[in-house]
């Protein structure tokens, strides 16, 4: 093209790294969508949807006997698990700078609570300890990370004014901890809300929480009973601030163990067998080393599992994760105005808050279970469930963050305010929240395999059903490794884009 003398040729537009990164993730998700199974396999989904809708408007609160005790046990499992996890996480956060501790915490939090419960069931049976440890162990890894980041990023000018010779312990308890205590307390409170969701989900494997009765109600088509259970769970979450008072936490934690119910006694022979036989790869059992089935046999065993199960499962998990991640982002950007003072008045914001509370309070596992009844075991129920739950969480956070944006007197209104003023100014924080949830979405994606969706969790559940614990542990280790890699990549992207590293604390 000829150029006019004195006028420079137009240059190509320069896009910021944030825009390029967003476009790359959207492109990857679009490519994944081409290979994803999003078919609807049920014969008459609309008929089932009508039955579920009718059950939702006609809840039957009298259908579950001993409902009060079920609620108390759900709370008790969450309290015991979160309390142990928070204490363990706080201790680990003091040495989180050590590589071994950091990688150990990353590994344990990469495994979903349901997988931990399925592992402990092989040793402890359906005992209360199974549920408590299933929550406590991954939560300890999560809390250690967040507590350590909170302590690292705290601005502590008071430290410079301490007299020389002040001990490390004294400086920690009288200066560092008081400065970040509010953040730690608020995050622990949020982690307890997550613990309630985890406690409810553990009922799907037989523990006496709300999830056990919810799964029974859905499987029998008693949607009125299921609706009553879900409403009670929403009320439990919505009223959390009123009954979970800081002054009563100690009393609750003391009472909770007595509400967990009875269970089988711990048999040390089961633990020894689990550690020395069950989880040992099959080629190395029963004198396999002496018979010549040495490391080559182990390699064949691991290679077969890797090719036949681990890789197909991880491919499906990654496909589903990337689609759900972008769908979560789109949904969050669409939902946050519902709770933002910049766009709507008190009435509309109240409705928006109720909707987001319901969506983010419902565990992805339960949402996916409901959608599976409608559409069958494809990736579609998982995509919708993951997007709704995580989109509601991020939408709530971004909406709250948008309230802090100061507008100019000549700022536009309506769609222009959204597109040209608010979204550009909250987009960095939005990406920080989204990338922080990336690891969580992958973790949830894997566990949805228990419902029949062909992610890695499907193969883990099949191995456990066949009592092939060595295969299950191998597949869980592969899943944990992928989650750790995604967490590291997410942190690297956030650092490169200079996004907030404290997104998890919000």
URSUL-V726690 format. One record per residue. N is the residue number from 1. RES is the residue in one letter. SS is DSSP state (hx for helix, st for strand, lp for the rest). OMEGA is omega in whole degrees, 0 to 359 (* if undefined). BURIAL is b if it has 9 or more other C-alpha atoms within 8 Angstrom, else e. Layout:
# URSUL-V726690
n & res & ss & omega & burial
N & RES & SS & OMEGA & BURIAL
N & RES & SS & OMEGA & BURIAL
This chain:
# URSUL-V726690
n & res & ss & omega & burial
1 & X & lp & 180 & e
2 & X & lp & 180 & e
3 & X & lp & 178 & e
4 & X & lp & 179 & e
5 & X & lp & 178 & e
6 & X & lp & 180 & e
7 & X & lp & 182 & e
8 & X & lp & 178 & e
9 & X & lp & 179 & e
10 & X & lp & 180 & e
11 & X & lp & 178 & e
12 & X & lp & 180 & e
13 & X & lp & 178 & e
14 & X & lp & 180 & e
15 & X & lp & 181 & e
16 & X & lp & 177 & e
17 & X & hx & 179 & e
18 & X & hx & 180 & e
19 & X & hx & 180 & e
20 & X & hx & 179 & b
21 & X & hx & 179 & e
22 & X & hx & 180 & e
23 & X & hx & 180 & e
24 & X & hx & 180 & e
25 & X & hx & 177 & b
26 & X & hx & 179 & b
27 & X & hx & 179 & e
28 & X & hx & 179 & b
29 & X & hx & 178 & b
30 & X & hx & 177 & b
31 & X & hx & 178 & e
32 & X & hx & 182 & b
33 & X & hx & 179 & b
34 & X & hx & 184 & e
35 & X & hx & 184 & e
36 & X & lp & 176 & b
37 & X & lp & 181 & e
38 & X & lp & 182 & e
39 & X & lp & 174 & e
40 & X & lp & 188 & e
41 & X & lp & 178 & e
42 & X & lp & 185 & e
43 & X & lp & 183 & e
44 & X & lp & 183 & e
45 & X & hx & 182 & b
46 & X & hx & 178 & e
47 & X & hx & 178 & e
48 & X & hx & 179 & b
49 & X & hx & 178 & b
50 & X & hx & 179 & e
51 & X & hx & 178 & b
52 & X & hx & 179 & b
53 & X & hx & 178 & e
54 & X & hx & 177 & b
55 & X & hx & 181 & b
56 & X & hx & 181 & b
57 & X & hx & 177 & e
58 & X & lp & 182 & e
59 & X & lp & 181 & b
60 & X & lp & 184 & b
61 & X & lp & 181 & e
62 & X & lp & 185 & e
63 & X & lp & 183 & e
64 & X & lp & 178 & e
65 & X & lp & 178 & e
66 & X & lp & 184 & e
67 & X & hx & 180 & e
68 & X & hx & 180 & e
69 & X & hx & 178 & e
70 & X & hx & 179 & b
71 & X & hx & 180 & b
72 & X & hx & 179 & b
73 & X & hx & 176 & b
74 & X & hx & 178 & b
75 & X & hx & 183 & b
76 & X & hx & 178 & b
77 & X & hx & 180 & b
78 & X & hx & 181 & b
79 & X & hx & 182 & b
80 & X & hx & 181 & b
81 & X & hx & 181 & b
82 & X & hx & 179 & b
83 & X & hx & 177 & b
84 & X & hx & 180 & b
85 & X & hx & 180 & b
86 & X & hx & 178 & b
87 & X & hx & 178 & b
88 & X & hx & 179 & b
89 & X & hx & 179 & b
90 & X & hx & 178 & b
91 & X & hx & 180 & b
92 & X & hx & 181 & b
93 & X & hx & 180 & b
94 & X & lp & 179 & e
95 & X & lp & 184 & e
96 & X & lp & 179 & b
97 & X & lp & 178 & e
98 & X & lp & 184 & e
99 & X & hx & 182 & e
100 & X & hx & 180 & e
101 & X & hx & 182 & b
102 & X & hx & 181 & b
103 & X & hx & 177 & e
104 & X & hx & 179 & b
105 & X & hx & 178 & b
106 & X & hx & 182 & b
107 & X & hx & 184 & b
108 & X & hx & 179 & b
109 & X & hx & 178 & b
110 & X & lp & 181 & b
111 & X & lp & 184 & b
112 & X & lp & 181 & b
113 & X & hx & 180 & b
114 & X & hx & 177 & b
115 & X & hx & 177 & b
116 & X & hx & 180 & b
117 & X & hx & 179 & b
118 & X & hx & 177 & b
119 & X & hx & 183 & e
120 & X & hx & 177 & b
121 & X & hx & 180 & b
122 & X & hx & 183 & e
123 & X & hx & 189 & b
124 & X & hx & 184 & b
125 & X & lp & 179 & b
126 & X & lp & 179 & b
127 & X & lp & 177 & b
128 & X & hx & 181 & b
129 & X & hx & 178 & e
130 & X & hx & 181 & b
131 & X & hx & 182 & b
132 & X & hx & 181 & b
133 & X & hx & 180 & b
134 & X & hx & 176 & b
135 & X & hx & 189 & b
136 & X & hx & 187 & b
137 & X & hx & 178 & b
138 & X & hx & 180 & b
139 & X & hx & 175 & b
140 & X & hx & 178 & b
141 & X & hx & 179 & b
142 & X & hx & 181 & b
143 & X & hx & 179 & b
144 & X & hx & 180 & b
145 & X & hx & 184 & b
146 & X & hx & 179 & b
147 & X & hx & 181 & b
148 & X & hx & 178 & b
149 & X & hx & 179 & b
150 & X & hx & 180 & b
151 & X & hx & 182 & b
152 & X & hx & 188 & e
153 & X & hx & 179 & e
154 & X & lp & 176 & b
155 & X & lp & 189 & e
156 & X & lp & 176 & b
157 & X & hx & 180 & e
158 & X & hx & 179 & e
159 & X & hx & 182 & b
160 & X & hx & 181 & e
161 & X & hx & 178 & e
162 & X & lp & 177 & e
163 & X & lp & 179 & e
164 & X & lp & 180 & e
165 & X & lp & 178 & e
166 & X & lp & 183 & e
167 & X & lp & 180 & e
168 & X & hx & 182 & e
169 & X & hx & 180 & e
170 & X & hx & 180 & b
171 & X & hx & 181 & b
172 & X & hx & 187 & b
173 & X & hx & 183 & b
174 & X & hx & 181 & e
175 & X & hx & 186 & b
176 & X & hx & 184 & b
177 & X & hx & 178 & b
178 & X & hx & 182 & b
179 & X & hx & 183 & b
180 & X & hx & 186 & b
181 & X & hx & 180 & e
182 & X & hx & 180 & e
183 & X & hx & 180 & b
184 & X & hx & 180 & b
185 & X & hx & 180 & e
186 & X & hx & 180 & e
187 & X & hx & 179 & b
188 & X & hx & 176 & b
189 & X & hx & 176 & e
190 & X & hx & 180 & e
191 & X & hx & 176 & b
192 & X & hx & 175 & b
193 & X & hx & 175 & b
194 & X & hx & 179 & e
195 & X & hx & 176 & b
196 & X & hx & 177 & b
197 & X & hx & 179 & b
198 & X & hx & 180 & b
199 & X & hx & 179 & b
200 & X & hx & 182 & b
201 & X & hx & 180 & b
202 & X & hx & 176 & b
203 & X & hx & 180 & b
204 & X & hx & 176 & b
205 & X & hx & 172 & e
206 & X & lp & 178 & e
207 & X & lp & 189 & b
208 & X & lp & 177 & b
209 & X & lp & 183 & b
210 & X & hx & 182 & b
211 & X & hx & 180 & b
212 & X & hx & 181 & b
213 & X & hx & 178 & b
214 & X & hx & 179 & b
215 & X & hx & 179 & b
216 & X & hx & 181 & e
217 & X & hx & 180 & b
218 & X & hx & 182 & b
219 & X & hx & 179 & e
220 & X & lp & 180 & e
221 & X & lp & 179 & e
222 & X & lp & 187 & b
223 & X & hx & 176 & b
224 & X & hx & 176 & b
225 & X & hx & 179 & b
226 & X & hx & 179 & b
227 & X & hx & 178 & b
228 & X & hx & 179 & b
229 & X & hx & 179 & b
230 & X & hx & 179 & b
231 & X & hx & 178 & e
232 & X & hx & 179 & e
233 & X & hx & 178 & b
234 & X & hx & 178 & b
235 & X & hx & 178 & e
236 & X & hx & 179 & e
237 & X & hx & 185 & b
238 & X & hx & 182 & e
239 & X & lp & 185 & e
240 & X & hx & 183 & b
241 & X & hx & 183 & e
242 & X & hx & 182 & e
243 & X & hx & 177 & e
244 & X & lp & 179 & e
245 & X & lp & 180 & e
246 & X & hx & 182 & e
247 & X & hx & 183 & e
248 & X & hx & 184 & e
249 & X & hx & 181 & b
250 & X & hx & 179 & e
251 & X & hx & 179 & e
252 & X & hx & 183 & b
253 & X & hx & 178 & b
254 & X & hx & 183 & e
255 & X & hx & 189 & e
256 & X & hx & 182 & b
257 & X & hx & 182 & b
258 & X & hx & 180 & e
259 & X & hx & 185 & b
260 & X & lp & 182 & b
261 & X & lp & 181 & e
262 & X & lp & 180 & e
263 & X & lp & 181 & e
264 & X & lp & 178 & e
265 & X & lp & 180 & e
266 & X & lp & 180 & e
267 & X & lp & 183 & e
268 & X & hx & 179 & e
269 & X & hx & 177 & e
270 & X & hx & 180 & b
271 & X & hx & 179 & b
272 & X & hx & 180 & b
273 & X & hx & 180 & b
274 & X & hx & 185 & b
275 & X & hx & 186 & b
276 & X & hx & 183 & e
277 & X & hx & 190 & b
278 & X & hx & 185 & b
279 & X & lp & 177 & b
280 & X & lp & 179 & b
281 & X & lp & 186 & b
282 & X & hx & 182 & e
283 & X & hx & 183 & b
284 & X & hx & 181 & b
285 & X & lp & 171 & b
286 & X & lp & 179 & e
287 & X & lp & 181 & e
288 & X & lp & 180 & b
289 & X & lp & 182 & b
290 & X & lp & 182 & e
291 & X & lp & 177 & e
292 & X & lp & 178 & e
293 & X & lp & 188 & b
294 & X & lp & 186 & b
295 & X & hx & 176 & e
296 & X & hx & 176 & e
297 & X & hx & 177 & b
298 & X & hx & 178 & b
299 & X & hx & 178 & e
300 & X & hx & 179 & e
301 & X & hx & 181 & b
302 & X & hx & 180 & e
303 & X & hx & 179 & e
304 & X & hx & 178 & b
305 & X & hx & 183 & b
306 & X & hx & 184 & b
307 & X & hx & 187 & b
308 & X & hx & 187 & e
309 & X & hx & 187 & b
310 & X & hx & 182 & b
311 & X & hx & 176 & b
312 & X & hx & 179 & b
313 & X & hx & 181 & b
314 & X & hx & 177 & b
315 & X & hx & 179 & b
316 & X & hx & 179 & b
317 & X & hx & 180 & b
318 & X & hx & 177 & b
319 & X & hx & 182 & b
320 & X & hx & 181 & b
321 & X & hx & 184 & b
322 & X & hx & 176 & b
323 & X & hx & 181 & b
324 & X & hx & 180 & b
325 & X & hx & 180 & b
326 & X & hx & 177 & b
327 & X & hx & 176 & b
328 & X & hx & 180 & b
329 & X & hx & 179 & b
330 & X & hx & 181 & b
331 & X & hx & 179 & b
332 & X & hx & 178 & b
333 & X & hx & 179 & b
334 & X & hx & 187 & e
335 & X & hx & 188 & b
336 & X & hx & 177 & b
337 & X & hx & 181 & b
338 & X & hx & 182 & b
339 & X & hx & 182 & b
340 & X & lp & 178 & b
341 & X & lp & 181 & b
342 & X & lp & 187 & e
343 & X & lp & 187 & e
344 & X & lp & 179 & b
345 & X & lp & 185 & e
346 & X & hx & 184 & e
347 & X & hx & 181 & e
348 & X & hx & 179 & b
349 & X & hx & 178 & b
350 & X & hx & 177 & b
351 & X & hx & 179 & e
352 & X & hx & 179 & b
353 & X & hx & 180 & b
354 & X & hx & 180 & e
355 & X & hx & 182 & e
356 & X & hx & 178 & b
357 & X & hx & 180 & b
358 & X & hx & 182 & b
359 & X & hx & 183 & b
360 & X & hx & 178 & b
361 & X & hx & 180 & b
362 & X & lp & 180 & b
363 & X & lp & 179 & b
364 & X & hx & 182 & b
365 & X & hx & 181 & b
366 & X & hx & 177 & b
367 & X & hx & 180 & b
368 & X & hx & 178 & b
369 & X & hx & 179 & b
370 & X & hx & 182 & b
371 & X & hx & 176 & b
372 & X & hx & 177 & b
373 & X & hx & 183 & e
374 & X & hx & 193 & b
375 & X & hx & 182 & b
376 & X & lp & 189 & b
377 & X & lp & 171 & b
378 & X & lp & 179 & b
379 & X & hx & 183 & b
380 & X & hx & 178 & b
381 & X & hx & 181 & b
382 & X & hx & 180 & b
383 & X & hx & 182 & b
384 & X & hx & 182 & b
385 & X & hx & 180 & b
386 & X & hx & 182 & b
387 & X & hx & 181 & b
388 & X & hx & 183 & b
389 & X & hx & 183 & b
390 & X & hx & 176 & b
391 & X & hx & 178 & b
392 & X & hx & 178 & b
393 & X & hx & 183 & b
394 & X & hx & 177 & b
395 & X & hx & 177 & b
396 & X & hx & 182 & b
397 & X & hx & 180 & b
398 & X & hx & 177 & b
399 & X & hx & 178 & b
400 & X & hx & 179 & b
401 & X & hx & 181 & b
402 & X & hx & 178 & b
403 & X & lp & 182 & b
404 & X & lp & 180 & e
405 & X & lp & 178 & e
406 & X & lp & 182 & e
407 & X & lp & 174 & e
408 & X & lp & 178 & e
409 & X & lp & 182 & e
410 & X & lp & 180 & e
411 & X & lp & 179 & e
412 & X & lp & 179 & e
413 & X & lp & 175 & e
414 & X & hx & 184 & e
415 & X & hx & 178 & e
416 & X & hx & 176 & b
417 & X & hx & 180 & b
418 & X & hx & 189 & b
419 & X & hx & 187 & b
420 & X & hx & 183 & e
421 & X & hx & 188 & b
422 & X & hx & 184 & b
423 & X & hx & 178 & b
424 & X & hx & 184 & b
425 & X & hx & 178 & e
426 & X & hx & 189 & b
427 & X & hx & 179 & e
428 & X & hx & 178 & b
429 & X & hx & 176 & b
430 & X & hx & 178 & b
431 & X & hx & 178 & b
432 & X & hx & 177 & b
433 & X & hx & 184 & b
434 & X & hx & 180 & b
435 & X & hx & 177 & b
436 & X & hx & 180 & b
437 & X & hx & 183 & b
438 & X & hx & 180 & b
439 & X & hx & 181 & b
440 & X & hx & 180 & e
441 & X & hx & 178 & b
442 & X & hx & 179 & b
443 & X & hx & 179 & b
444 & X & hx & 179 & b
445 & X & hx & 181 & b
446 & X & hx & 185 & b
447 & X & hx & 180 & b
448 & X & hx & 175 & b
449 & X & hx & 178 & b
450 & X & hx & 180 & b
451 & X & hx & 178 & e
452 & X & lp & 177 & e
453 & X & lp & 193 & b
454 & X & lp & 171 & b
455 & X & lp & 182 & b
456 & X & hx & 179 & b
457 & X & hx & 177 & b
458 & X & hx & 181 & b
459 & X & hx & 176 & b
460 & X & hx & 181 & b
461 & X & hx & 178 & b
462 & X & hx & 179 & e
463 & X & hx & 179 & b
464 & X & hx & 179 & b
465 & X & hx & 178 & e
466 & X & lp & 181 & e
467 & X & lp & 173 & e
468 & X & lp & 188 & b
469 & X & hx & 179 & b
470 & X & hx & 177 & b
471 & X & hx & 181 & b
472 & X & hx & 181 & b
473 & X & hx & 178 & b
474 & X & hx & 181 & e
475 & X & hx & 177 & b
476 & X & hx & 178 & b
477 & X & hx & 177 & e
478 & X & hx & 180 & b
479 & X & hx & 179 & b
480 & X & hx & 179 & b
481 & X & hx & 178 & b
482 & X & hx & 179 & e
483 & X & hx & 178 & b
484 & X & hx & 179 & b
485 & X & hx & 179 & e
486 & X & hx & 178 & b
487 & X & hx & 179 & b
488 & X & hx & 178 & e
489 & X & hx & 178 & e
490 & X & hx & 179 & b
491 & X & hx & 180 & b
492 & X & hx & 179 & e
493 & X & hx & 179 & e
494 & X & hx & 179 & b
495 & X & hx & 182 & b
496 & X & hx & 178 & e
497 & X & lp & 180 & e
498 & X & lp & 176 & e
499 & X & lp & 182 & b
500 & X & lp & 175 & e
501 & X & lp & 181 & b
502 & X & lp & 182 & e
503 & X & hx & 182 & b
504 & X & hx & 180 & e
505 & X & hx & 180 & e
506 & X & lp & * & e
